[in-house]
Amino acid sequence: MQRTVLIGCGRISHKHIEAFARNAARMQLVALCDPLLHRAQAKAKEYLEAMVAVRAIASVSSAAPPRVYADYRQMLEELKPDMATIATESGYHPRIAIDCLNAGAHVICEKPIALSTKDADAMIAVAKARGRKLALCFQNRFNAPVQKARRALEAGRFGKLLHGMIQVRWNRNEGYYSQAPWRGTWALDGGTLMNQCTHGIDLLQWMMGEDAVRVQAATRRFSRPIEAEDFGAAIIEFASGAVGIVEGTACVYPTNLNETLSLFGTKGTVVIGGLATNKLETWRFADAEEYGDTEDKVLDSHAKNPPSVYGYGHGDLFADVLDSIETGSELLVSGERGRKALEIILAIYKAQKTGLPVELPCEYSTTEMAESYSLPGLGG
Ligand SMILES: NC(=O)c1ccc[n+]([C@@H]2O[C@H](COP(=O)([O-])OP(=O)(O)OC[C@H]3O[C@@H](n4cnc5c(N)ncnc54)[C@H](O)[C@@H]3O)[C@@H](O)[C@H]2O)c1
């Protein structure tokens, strides 16, 4: 049983609470932390209610609530937890993750891993030195259609992959940014590519071979009241010669439209759409008869979108980390793997700022974007 703490009790933390409850047989939330203590208290109650819902406890009043802290260092010192999940502002992930790893805890960190390649490398190095797991919340890797496409890829069914595309056409309105002032800042967040599109960019590079070599890009701040981009377009070249295309925006009128991953190979075409890469829309393979999965059999016209774009993957992701701790299996989204999407996004930023294609490996940071530079909008 992993004695776990949650650090950061804002908007995404309810997904962690759900994931704790779903994995209640193997992990126990012993404490929550947020400098806004009332948030930690509210989440402690939510946790007990979630535990009742999965029948892990009989009633809220029959169980001791997890403890609450305003200072995570005090919490680590007093409780010495086995595991910590981190759901604070992105810019705080590196410091907090490194402190948790040094305190002996395995870490599940929200995305993006960090806002600079240097910080991500430091996190990965400490995890390695301490022999602790460092996992990243790219929960969409666990979406059923994504897993299905990945199995087809591993079986060689696409033939040679030629190109792939991720479209993230969402709406983040002014209310979203004013709700938490860190959003859209270079110091703590980055723009829509780093925040919203990081999942899709991770999926694209995971499928295309995890070996991006060159990036060209145009990013813009069209209409949102933030420092960083609210739109980005990029071309990613992979070592095989295959090409990835990124289209990401927070400006779609009036609400979220789709997040769609398209993969085009010499012997297979797959499109996974829906609000958050959750719905199989195209499934065509040369060997479909042999596999018994012709398109008419596999497309589910009744597939529903999840209630939020956060989807359902956190529970499976936490289970994957628990499996890895218990059996030594490889993490599906380790720190090293999580770093790849970060590096591509930072290369996109650098390409925009310099006006030149960027070769990978690329060392960069969001704060370098902020130095003597302001993103163009309409009218250049
Ligand atoms: N996986 C996903 O799909 C997904 C979705 C949304 C957000 N996120 C990520 O989750 C993170 C949080 O996003 P959010 O929208 O929940 O932010 P939020 O602003 O709603 O919540 C962040 C919380 O962290 C707290 N915090 C700050 N410093 C802290 C510290 N030292 N110790 C403990 N708590 C601290 C803040 O007080 C706040 O309550 C970001 O990195 C974001 O990119 C991931």
The ligand as an SDF file (V2000), in Angstrom:
LIG
                    3D

 44 48  0  0  0  0  0  0  0  0999 V2000
   -3.5180   16.2950  -17.1140 N   0  0  0  0  0  0  0  0  0  0  0  0
   -4.3950   17.2080  -17.5130 C   0  0  0  0  0  0  0  0  0  0  0  0
   -5.2360   16.9770  -18.3890 O   0  0  0  0  0  0  0  0  0  0  0  0
   -4.3680   18.5580  -16.8730 C   0  0  0  0  0  0  0  0  0  0  0  0
   -5.4920   19.3880  -16.9390 C   0  0  0  0  0  0  0  0  0  0  0  0
   -5.4530   20.6320  -16.3010 C   0  0  0  0  0  0  0  0  0  0  0  0
   -4.2940   21.0320  -15.6580 C   0  0  0  0  0  0  0  0  0  0  0  0
   -3.2000   20.2180  -15.6600 N   0  0  0  0  0  0  0  0  0  0  0  0
   -1.9470   20.6480  -15.0210 C   0  0  0  0  0  0  0  0  0  0  0  0
   -2.1390   20.5970  -13.6270 O   0  0  0  0  0  0  0  0  0  0  0  0
   -1.4160   21.6600  -12.9880 C   0  0  0  0  0  0  0  0  0  0  0  0
   -2.3930   22.4750  -12.1540 C   0  0  0  0  0  0  0  0  0  0  0  0
   -3.3590   23.0440  -12.9810 O   0  0  0  0  0  0  0  0  0  0  0  0
   -4.7390   23.5800  -12.3600 P   0  0  0  0  0  0  0  0  0  0  0  0
   -5.5330   24.0640  -13.5050 O   0  0  0  0  0  0  0  0  0  0  0  0
   -5.2990   22.5500  -11.4310 O   0  0  0  0  0  0  0  0  0  0  0  0
   -4.1900   24.8370  -11.5240 O   0  0  0  0  0  0  0  0  0  0  0  0
   -4.9080   25.6100  -10.3330 P   0  0  0  0  0  0  0  0  0  0  0  0
   -4.3770   26.9910  -10.3230 O   0  0  0  0  0  0  0  0  0  0  0  0
   -6.3810   25.4170  -10.4130 O   0  0  0  0  0  0  0  0  0  0  0  0
   -4.3760   24.8100   -9.0500 O   0  0  0  0  0  0  0  0  0  0  0  0
   -3.0330   24.8270   -8.6290 C   0  0  0  0  0  0  0  0  0  0  0  0
   -3.0290   24.6910   -7.1130 C   0  0  0  0  0  0  0  0  0  0  0  0
   -1.6980   24.4790   -6.6490 O   0  0  0  0  0  0  0  0  0  0  0  0
   -1.5750   25.1920   -5.4300 C   0  0  0  0  0  0  0  0  0  0  0  0
   -0.1580   25.3840   -5.0700 N   0  0  0  0  0  0  0  0  0  0  0  0
    0.6920   26.3540   -5.4890 C   0  0  0  0  0  0  0  0  0  0  0  0
    1.8780   26.2190   -4.8710 N   0  0  0  0  0  0  0  0  0  0  0  0
    1.7750   25.1600   -4.0590 C   0  0  0  0  0  0  0  0  0  0  0  0
    2.6710   24.5320   -3.1530 C   0  0  0  0  0  0  0  0  0  0  0  0
    3.9120   24.9730   -2.9460 N   0  0  0  0  0  0  0  0  0  0  0  0
    2.2310   23.4540   -2.4640 N   0  0  0  0  0  0  0  0  0  0  0  0
    0.9830   22.9890   -2.6380 C   0  0  0  0  0  0  0  0  0  0  0  0
    0.0760   23.5450   -3.4790 N   0  0  0  0  0  0  0  0  0  0  0  0
    0.4800   24.6100   -4.1960 C   0  0  0  0  0  0  0  0  0  0  0  0
   -2.3140   26.4860   -5.6910 C   0  0  0  0  0  0  0  0  0  0  0  0
   -2.6460   27.1810   -4.4790 O   0  0  0  0  0  0  0  0  0  0  0  0
   -3.5480   25.9760   -6.4230 C   0  0  0  0  0  0  0  0  0  0  0  0
   -4.6050   25.6470   -5.5350 O   0  0  0  0  0  0  0  0  0  0  0  0
   -0.7370   22.4360  -14.1210 C   0  0  0  0  0  0  0  0  0  0  0  0
    0.5760   21.9980  -14.2620 O   0  0  0  0  0  0  0  0  0  0  0  0
   -1.5520   22.0790  -15.3420 C   0  0  0  0  0  0  0  0  0  0  0  0
   -0.8030   22.1410  -16.5430 O   0  0  0  0  0  0  0  0  0  0  0  0
   -3.2290   18.9940  -16.2200 C   0  0  0  0  0  0  0  0  0  0  0  0
  1  2  1  0
  2  3  2  0
  2  4  1  0
  4  5  1  0
  4 44  2  0
  5  6  2  0
  6  7  1  0
  7  8  2  0
  8  9  1  0
  8 44  1  0
  9 10  1  0
  9 42  1  0
 10 11  1  0
 11 12  1  0
 11 40  1  0
 12 13  1  0
 13 14  1  0
 14 15  2  0
 14 16  1  0
 14 17  1  0
 17 18  1  0
 18 19  2  0
 18 20  1  0
 18 21  1  0
 21 22  1  0
 22 23  1  0
 23 24  1  0
 23 38  1  0
 24 25  1  0
 25 26  1  0
 25 36  1  0
 26 27  1  0
 26 35  1  0
 27 28  2  0
 28 29  1  0
 29 30  1  0
 29 35  2  0
 30 31  1  0
 30 32  2  0
 32 33  1  0
 33 34  2  0
 34 35  1  0
 36 37  1  0
 36 38  1  0
 38 39  1  0
 40 41  1  0
 40 42  1  0
 42 43  1  0
M  CHG  2   8   1  16  -1
M  END
$$$$
